[in-house]
Amino acid sequence: MKSPVVSWLMCLGVLCGSAAAAAAPALAAEPVKTLRYIIPAAETGFDPAVARDLYSGHVLQAVFETLYTYDYLARPATLAPLAAAALPQVSADGKTYTIELKRGILFTPDPAFKGRRRELTVADFVYSWKRLFDPKLASPHAWLFEGKVVGLDKLIADARKTGRLDYDAKVDGFEVVDPYTLRIHLTQTDFNLGMILAHEPTSALAREVVAAYGDARGDVSSNPVGTGHYKLGQWVRGNRIVLERNTDHLPETWDFKGNGTPDDLRIIAQMKGKQIPQIGRVEISVMVEDQSRWLSFQSGGTDLFWLDGPLAPKALLDGKLRPELAAKGVQLSRLMDPEVTYYYWNMKDPVLGGMSNEKIALRRAIAIAHNIDEEIAIVWNGQAERVDYPIPPGVVGHDPAYKSLLQYDPALANRMLDRFGYKKGKDGWRTLPDGKPLVIRYVSRNEASGVLQAEVWRKTYTSLGIRMENDRMIFSDLLKAEQLCKVQSRNYQWMADYPDGDNFMQLYYGPNIHQNNAGCFADAEFDRMYARTQKMQAGAERDALYHKMARRIEVTGASRMGYARYRNMLAQPNVLGYKKHPIMKQEWQYIDLK
């Protein structure tokens, strides 16, 4: 005899018999595989044109699609098609890119489409790239295309004059050949455009979605609708994000080749031939405190975990997984991130900014008074390596032999300040050359590592006889203030958007102020050199110019290079196929759970 519950389930529908046939497979379906993940700081929002933080980028990569991505296993990072059907055809002079789009890519269903199944076309990419120049939106990513595309600068100039972007205006450099073919005409040679088209801000949005959900600026951070492997299911700001599999995504099969390493061979054995993605649901928790994240992983409440430096001793010994964790089947994927943590002093600030000799001396004195090795030891438990060059290891253009002019020498730093009129009073604290008090406001994030960084910097400033005040800010608020040139000084981390030195040198380019130029550094000599590098392929000639640019940063005291951190990713024994990618922010679509 059937139970009442089973009978009720079988008889749902118009006819009991036909309903029973339909219900049986549903009852037998496997449960949704759910990956539990943690981010250590709150997201800022999910509009690709606006968000610029690493944590929001995790979700953007999952929900939206760019034309290109990176091969999951290939090292060094290798460009691969995503929404595009193949890698771009590039003219010999590097000024014309022809791109074919995959057919049949659909946006996830949304009321904005009024019941239509909305297919992605190349016009959606062109629209999305124009959004980066909408004055109302004030995107921090305009640098990706500005000055590079034929006819685009006129559209930008008109928008700045009127305060309104004409989205329907023709841009000759964005030639829509047909709904699936785009030809991009550049103003100058650029062999890096493919990598730029793999960066999240170049993702495709639908115009209907912006019209339906855009706020007064046109920002759709609260309503991300894309074509990616996942869609937004739930969102409690600053607390919890749930992603659900996009069942309308074009079918894909896991078939990566790897580099023949034992680790790659293991992953291939676990994953080859499986449908992408295997993970049906991703639950992301925001946990600011280090200890809370660690306890969650220890208790099995988290499947994949970013082990920051402060927690490293709990899981690592000499850069390897502790034996007791390895015995439990815990997995470690470790690499040095393609990033630089550097220190900047706001060049627009009345105390620290400017190019007069005494201002340059002040910045350079602070730079050489700071003990970077001590910061690595105290803040990151040794999970970082000093970097003298603006371009970090693992990125094209890095020079491991480069030696910075700004080396640790607190005695010399004090003599420099004495010489340029920063006198010490009877109380031991220095004043400005005009006799006014000298006080530096160092800004840090409000979690534990930010507190430690502030204390290390307080020691530096105290050694110089300079008063330091510490402002602690929520990460999202800090980014906003920085974009407005309102942060006087801080540690700034920049992780590669794409693995080329251009992505790091653009951090000091004057026109990128209010975008990625956090120190608000504007120097005509540097800008001229940077403009020249834009026309060069990677190689000895460009590297020689990068050396001169690095020296210019040091001579002006604009910033001091610090270090690159190790990325230690821990995975529970039930995670299959995981390997941290150096450029992709997350790899959820390429892994599985037992």
C-alpha positions in Angstrom: 0.0 0.0 0.0 1.3 3.4 -1.0 1.8 6.0 1.8 -0.4 9.1 1.7 2.6 11.3 0.9 3.6 9.2 -2.1 0.1 8.9 -3.4 -0.4 12.6 -3.1 2.9 13.3 -5.0 2.0 10.8 -7.7 -1.5 12.3 -8.2 -0.4 15.9 -8.7 -1.4 17.3 -12.1 -4.4 16.9 -14.4 -4.3 13.1 -14.7 -3.0 10.9 -11.9 -1.4 8.4 -14.3 0.5 10.9 -16.4 1.5 12.8 -13.4 3.0 9.7 -11.8 5.2 9.1 -14.8 6.4 12.7 -14.7 7.0 12.7 -11.0 9.1 9.6 -10.8 12.2 11.1 -12.4 12.0 14.2 -10.2 11.9 12.1 -7.1 15.0 10.2 -8.3 17.0 13.3 -9.2 20.3 13.8 -7.5 20.5 16.6 -4.9 22.0 19.9 -6.1 25.7 20.0 -5.4 26.4 23.0 -3.2 29.8 24.6 -2.8 30.3 26.7 0.3 32.8 29.6 -0.1 34.0 32.5 2.0 35.1 36.0 1.1 36.9 38.1 3.7 35.3 41.5 2.9 31.9 42.7 1.7 31.1 42.9 -2.0 30.3 46.3 -3.4 27.8 45.3 -6.1 27.4 43.4 -9.3 27.5 45.9 -12.2 30.6 45.1 -14.3 31.0 48.7 -15.3 31.1 49.9 -11.7 32.5 47.2 -9.4 36.3 47.2 -9.0 37.0 45.0 -6.0 38.2 41.4 -6.0 35.2 40.0 -4.1 32.5 41.4 -6.3 34.6 40.2 -9.2 34.1 36.6 -8.1 30.3 37.0 -8.7 30.7 39.0 -11.9 32.8 36.3 -13.4 30.2 33.7 -12.6 27.1 35.7 -13.7 28.4 37.5 -16.8 30.5 36.6 -19.7 33.3 38.3 -21.5 34.4 37.4 -25.0 37.5 35.6 -23.7 38.7 33.9 -20.6 41.8 31.8 -19.7 42.5 28.1 -20.1 41.8 26.6 -16.6 45.0 24.5 -16.4 47.5 26.1 -18.8 50.5 27.8 -17.1 51.5 30.5 -17.8 48.0 31.9 -18.2 46.7 31.4 -21.7 43.8 33.2 -23.4 40.8 31.1 -24.4 37.4 31.8 -26.0 34.4 32.3 -23.7 31.5 34.0 -25.5 33.6 34.2 -28.6 33.7 31.2 -30.9 37.5 31.4 -31.3 40.5 33.6 -30.5 40.4 36.9 -32.4 41.9 37.3 -35.8 44.4 40.1 -35.4 45.9 42.1 -38.3 49.6 42.1 -38.8 49.8 45.7 -37.5 47.9 44.9 -34.4 45.2 47.5 -35.1 42.2 45.4 -36.3 40.6 42.6 -34.3 37.9 40.4 -35.9 35.8 38.5 -33.4 33.2 35.8 -34.0 30.5 35.2 -31.4 29.1 31.8 -30.5 25.5 31.3 -31.7 22.7 30.6 -29.3 24.0 32.2 -26.1 21.0 33.3 -24.1 20.6 35.8 -21.2 19.0 34.2 -18.2 15.2 34.8 -18.2 14.1 38.0 -16.7 11.0 40.2 -16.7 13.0 42.9 -18.4 12.8 40.8 -21.6 9.0 40.6 -21.5 8.8 36.9 -22.0 11.3 36.8 -24.9 14.2 34.4 -25.0 16.9 37.0 -25.4 20.0 36.0 -27.4 23.4 37.6 -27.0 24.8 39.5 -30.0 27.9 41.5 -30.5 25.8 44.7 -30.3 25.3 43.9 -26.6 29.1 44.0 -26.1 29.3 47.4 -27.9 26.5 48.8 -25.8 28.3 47.5 -22.6 31.6 49.1 -23.6 30.0 52.4 -24.3 28.5 52.3 -20.8 32.0 52.7 -19.4 32.0 56.3 -20.7 28.5 57.3 -19.5 29.2 60.5 -17.4 26.4 59.5 -15.1 27.8 56.1 -14.3 31.4 57.4 -13.8 32.9 54.0 -14.4 36.4 53.4 -13.1 37.2 51.2 -16.1 37.1 53.8 -18.9 40.9 53.4 -19.3 40.3 50.0 -20.9 39.2 51.6 -24.2 39.9 55.3 -23.9 42.2 56.7 -26.6 42.3 53.3 -28.3 39.3 52.9 -30.5 38.7 54.8 -33.8 35.9 57.3 -33.3 35.3 56.5 -29.6 37.0 59.6 -28.2 34.6 61.9 -30.1 31.7 60.1 -28.4 33.4 60.5 -25.0 34.1 64.2 -25.6 30.5 64.9 -26.6 29.2 63.0 -23.6 31.4 65.1 -21.3 30.1 68.3 -22.8 26.5 67.4 -22.6 26.5 65.2 -19.5 24.7 62.5 -21.6 26.0 59.6 -23.6 24.4 59.0 -27.0 24.3 55.2 -27.0 23.0 55.1 -30.5 25.8 57.2 -32.0 27.9 55.2 -34.4 31.5 54.5 -33.4 33.5 53.6 -36.5 36.0 51.5 -34.4 33.2 49.2 -33.3 32.1 47.7 -36.6 29.1 45.4 -36.3 29.5 43.2 -39.4 26.5 41.1 -38.4 24.9 40.0 -35.1 27.7 37.5 -34.5 30.7 39.3 -36.0 32.5 42.3 -34.6 35.5 44.1 -36.1 37.4 46.5 -33.7 39.5 49.2 -35.3 42.2 50.6 -33.0 43.9 54.0 -33.2 47.3 52.4 -32.6 48.9 49.0 -32.4 47.8 47.0 -29.4 48.5 43.3 -29.0 47.0 43.2 -25.5 43.3 43.8 -26.5 42.5 40.1 -26.3 43.4 40.1 -22.6 41.4 43.3 -22.0 38.4 41.5 -23.5 38.8 38.8 -20.9 38.5 41.4 -18.0 35.1 41.5 -16.2 34.3 45.2 -16.9 34.0 44.2 -20.6 31.2 41.7 -19.9 28.0 41.9 -21.9 24.8 43.4 -20.4 21.5 43.8 -22.1 20.2 47.3 -22.7 16.7 46.2 -21.6 18.0 45.2 -18.2 19.7 48.6 -17.6 16.4 50.3 -18.7 14.4 48.2 -16.3 16.6 48.3 -13.2 19.1 51.1 -13.6 19.2 53.7 -10.8 19.6 57.4 -11.4 23.2 56.7 -12.6 22.2 53.7 -14.7 23.8 51.4 -12.2 22.4 47.8 -12.1 24.5 46.5 -9.2 21.4 45.0 -7.5 20.0 43.3 -10.6 22.8 41.4 -12.4 21.4 39.6 -15.5 24.0 37.9 -17.6 24.8 34.8 -19.7 27.3 33.2 -17.4 27.3 29.7 -15.8 25.4 31.0 -12.8 22.7 33.5 -11.9 22.0 35.4 -8.7 19.6 33.5 -6.4 19.8 35.3 -3.1 21.7 38.4 -1.8 21.9 39.8 1.7 24.3 42.7 1.3 27.6 42.3 3.1 26.5 38.9 4.5 25.5 36.2 2.1 25.3 35.6 -1.7 23.8 32.5 -3.3 24.4 31.7 -6.9 22.4 29.1 -8.8 23.3 27.2 -12.0 22.2 28.8 -15.2 20.5 25.8 -16.9 20.2 27.7 -20.1 23.9 28.0 -20.6 25.3 26.4 -23.8 26.5 22.8 -23.1 30.2 22.5 -22.4 32.4 19.5 -21.6 35.4 19.6 -19.4 38.5 18.9 -21.6 41.6 20.8 -20.4 45.0 19.4 -21.3 47.2 20.8 -18.5 51.0 20.9 -18.5 51.6 17.2 -17.7 52.4 17.8 -14.1 51.2 15.2 -11.5 48.7 17.7 -10.2 47.3 18.3 -13.6 47.1 14.6 -14.4 45.2 14.0 -11.1 42.7 16.8 -11.9 42.2 15.6 -15.5 41.4 12.0 -14.2 38.8 13.5 -11.8 37.1 15.8 -14.3 37.6 14.9 -18.0 34.4 14.4 -19.9 32.1 15.9 -17.2 29.5 18.6 -18.1 30.4 22.1 -17.1 29.4 23.1 -14.4 29.0 20.3 -11.9 28.4 22.7 -9.0 24.7 23.6 -9.1 24.7 26.1 -6.2 27.4 28.4 -4.7 26.8 29.8 -1.2 29.1 32.7 -0.4 29.5 34.0 3.1 31.1 37.2 4.1 33.4 36.7 7.1 35.7 39.6 8.0 37.4 38.0 11.0 40.2 35.6 10.3 39.4 33.2 13.2 35.7 32.9 12.1 36.8 31.8 8.6 39.2 29.3 10.0 36.7 27.8 12.4 34.2 27.5 9.5 36.7 25.5 7.4 37.8 23.4 10.4 34.2 22.4 11.2 33.4 21.5 7.6 31.2 24.5 7.1 33.3 25.7 4.2 34.5 23.7 1.2 36.9 26.1 -0.4 38.9 28.6 1.7 41.3 31.4 1.1 43.9 31.1 3.9 45.3 34.6 4.4 48.7 35.2 5.8 47.6 35.8 9.4 46.2 32.3 9.5 49.0 30.6 7.7 50.7 29.0 10.8 47.5 27.1 11.6 47.6 25.2 8.3 51.1 25.6 6.8 54.6 24.6 7.8 57.5 25.8 5.6 55.0 26.6 2.8 53.4 23.1 2.9 50.3 21.7 4.4 50.7 20.5 8.0 50.8 16.7 8.2 47.7 16.5 10.4 45.6 18.3 7.8 47.1 16.3 4.9 46.2 13.1 6.7 42.6 14.3 6.8 42.6 14.8 3.0 42.7 18.6 3.1 44.1 19.9 -0.2 46.4 23.0 -0.7 46.7 24.9 -3.9 49.4 27.5 -3.5 50.9 30.2 -5.8 52.3 33.6 -5.6 49.6 36.0 -6.7 50.4 38.2 -9.7 50.0 41.3 -7.6 51.9 44.1 -5.9 51.2 45.6 -2.6 52.6 49.1 -2.8 52.5 52.2 -0.6 51.3 55.5 -2.1 51.1 59.1 -0.8 48.3 61.1 -2.3 49.9 63.5 -4.9 46.9 65.9 -4.6 47.1 66.1 -0.8 48.3 69.5 0.6 50.7 67.8 3.0 52.1 64.9 1.0 51.5 65.9 -2.6 53.3 68.1 -5.1 56.6 68.1 -6.9 58.6 70.6 -4.8 61.9 69.3 -3.4 60.7 69.3 0.2 57.6 67.3 -0.8 59.6 64.7 -2.8 62.0 64.5 0.1 59.2 63.8 2.6 57.7 61.0 0.5 61.1 59.4 -0.2 62.1 59.6 3.5 58.9 57.8 4.6 59.5 55.2 1.9 63.0 54.3 3.0 62.1 54.4 6.7 59.6 51.6 6.3 60.7 48.0 7.0 58.9 45.9 4.5 60.4 42.6 5.7 59.0 43.4 9.2 55.6 44.1 7.7 55.7 40.7 5.8 56.6 38.9 9.0 54.1 40.6 11.3 51.1 41.1 9.1 51.4 38.1 6.8 53.4 35.6 8.8 56.0 35.5 6.0 53.4 34.6 3.3 54.8 37.2 0.9 58.0 38.1 -1.0 59.5 41.6 -1.4 59.0 43.1 -4.8 61.2 46.1 -6.0 59.6 46.3 -9.5 56.1 47.7 -10.3 55.5 44.5 -12.3 55.3 41.4 -10.2 56.5 37.9 -10.8 54.3 35.8 -13.1 53.5 38.9 -15.3 55.0 39.6 -18.7 57.6 42.4 -18.2 58.7 41.5 -14.7 62.4 41.9 -14.0 63.7 39.9 -11.0 67.1 41.6 -11.2 65.7 45.1 -10.8 66.9 46.9 -7.6 64.9 49.9 -6.3 66.6 53.1 -5.3 64.4 53.2 -2.2 66.0 50.7 0.2 65.4 50.5 4.0 67.6 53.2 5.7 65.9 55.0 8.6 69.0 57.0 9.5 69.2 58.4 6.0 65.5 59.1 6.1 65.9 61.3 9.2 68.8 63.2 7.7 66.7 64.0 4.6 63.9 65.4 6.7 66.4 67.5 8.7 67.9 68.9 5.5 64.6 69.9 3.9 63.3 71.8 7.0 61.1 69.2 8.7 62.4 70.2 12.2 61.8 68.4 15.4 60.3 70.4 18.3 61.1 70.0 22.0 58.4 67.3 22.1 60.3 65.2 19.5 57.7 65.6 16.8 58.5 67.2 13.4 56.8 70.1 11.9 56.3 71.2 8.3 58.9 73.6 6.9 56.5 76.4 7.6 56.3 75.5 11.3 52.8 73.9 11.2 52.3 70.5 12.8 53.2 67.5 10.5 50.5 64.8 10.9 50.0 61.9 8.4 46.6 60.1 8.2 47.2 56.4 7.3 44.1 54.6 6.2 43.6 50.9 6.6 40.9 48.3 6.3 38.9 47.6 9.4 39.8 43.9 9.8 42.7 42.4 11.8 45.3 42.7 9.0 44.5 46.4 8.7 45.0 46.9 12.4 48.4 45.2 12.2 49.4 47.2 9.2 48.5 50.4 11.0 50.7 49.5 13.9 53.7 48.6 11.7 53.3 52.0 9.9 52.9 53.8 13.3 56.4 52.4 14.2 57.8 53.8 10.9 56.3 57.3 11.4 57.4 57.4 15.0 61.0 56.5 14.0 60.9 59.7 11.9 59.3 61.9 14.5 56.1 62.2 12.5 52.7 61.9 14.2 50.4 59.3 12.5 46.7 59.0 12.9 44.9 55.9 11.7 41.5 55.9 10.0 39.9 52.4 9.6 37.4 52.1 6.9 35.1 49.4 5.5 36.7 48.2 2.2 33.9 49.4 0.0 33.9 52.9 1.5 37.7 53.0 1.2 37.5 52.3 -2.5 35.0 55.1 -3.0 37.2 57.6 -1.1 40.3 56.6 -2.9 38.6 57.1 -6.3 37.9 60.7 -5.3 41.6 61.2 -4.2 40.4 61.6 -0.6 42.8 59.0 1.0 46.1 60.4 2.2 48.1 57.2 2.3 47.6 53.5 2.6 48.8 50.0 1.5 47.3 49.4 -1.9 47.0 45.9 -3.4 46.7 45.5 -7.2 46.1 42.0 -8.6 46.5 41.5 -12.3 43.4 42.0 -14.4 45.5 40.5 -17.2 49.0 39.1 -17.1 50.9 41.9 -18.8 53.0 44.7 -17.4 50.7 47.3 -19.0 48.1 46.4 -16.3 50.5 47.6 -13.6 52.1 50.6 -15.3 48.7 52.1 -16.0 48.3 52.5 -12.2 50.5 55.6 -12.4 49.1 57.1 -15.7 47.7 60.6 -15.1 44.5 60.2 -17.1 43.7 57.2 -14.9 43.2 59.3 -11.8 39.7 58.6 -10.5 39.9 55.2 -12.0 42.9 53.0 -11.0 45.5 55.6 -10.2 44.9 55.5 -6.5 47.8 57.8 -5.6 46.5 60.4 -8.0 50.0 60.6 -9.6 50.2 63.0 -12.6 53.6 63.4 -14.1 54.1 64.5 -17.7 57.3 62.6 -18.2 55.9 59.3 -17.0 52.7 59.8 -19.1 54.8 60.4 -22.3 56.7 57.2 -21.7 53.6 55.2 -20.9 51.9 56.4 -24.1 54.9 55.1 -26.0 54.7 51.7 -24.4 51.1 51.4 -25.6 52.3 51.1 -29.1 54.9 48.4 -28.3 54.8 44.6 -28.2 56.3 42.9 -25.1 60.0 42.7 -25.4 63.4 44.3 -24.8 62.4 47.8 -26.1 59.3 48.0 -23.9 61.2 46.6 -20.9 63.8 49.3 -21.2 61.1 52.0 -21.1 59.4 50.3 -18.2 62.8 50.5 -16.3 62.8 54.3 -16.9 59.2 54.6 -15.7 59.9 52.6 -12.6 62.8 54.9 -11.8 60.6 57.9 -12.4 58.1 56.6 -9.8 61.0 56.3 -7.3 62.7 59.6 -8.0 59.4 61.5 -7.5 58.6 59.5 -4.4 55.1 58.7 -5.7 55.1 55.3 -4.2 57.2 52.5 -2.8 56.8 48.9 -4.0 56.2 46.4 -1.2 55.5 42.8 -1.8 53.5 40.1 -3.6 51.5 37.7 -1.4 51.2 33.9 -1.6 47.7 32.7 -2.3 47.0 29.6 -0.1 43.7 28.0 -1.1 42.5 25.1 1.1 40.0 22.6 -0.2 38.1 20.0 1.7 38.6 16.3 0.7 35.3 16.3 -1.1 36.4 18.9 -3.6 37.5 17.6 -7.0 39.5 19.2 -9.8 40.5 22.3 -8.0 43.6 24.4 -8.9 43.9 28.1 -8.2 44.2 30.1 -11.4 46.6 33.1 -11.3 44.2 35.4 -13.2 40.6 34.1 -12.9 39.0 35.2 -9.6 37.1 32.0 -9.1 37.0 28.5 -10.7 33.6 27.2 -9.5 32.4 26.1 -13.0 35.5 23.9 -13.5 35.4 21.8 -10.2 33.2 19.2 -8.7 32.1 17.7 -5.3 32.1 14.1 -4.3 
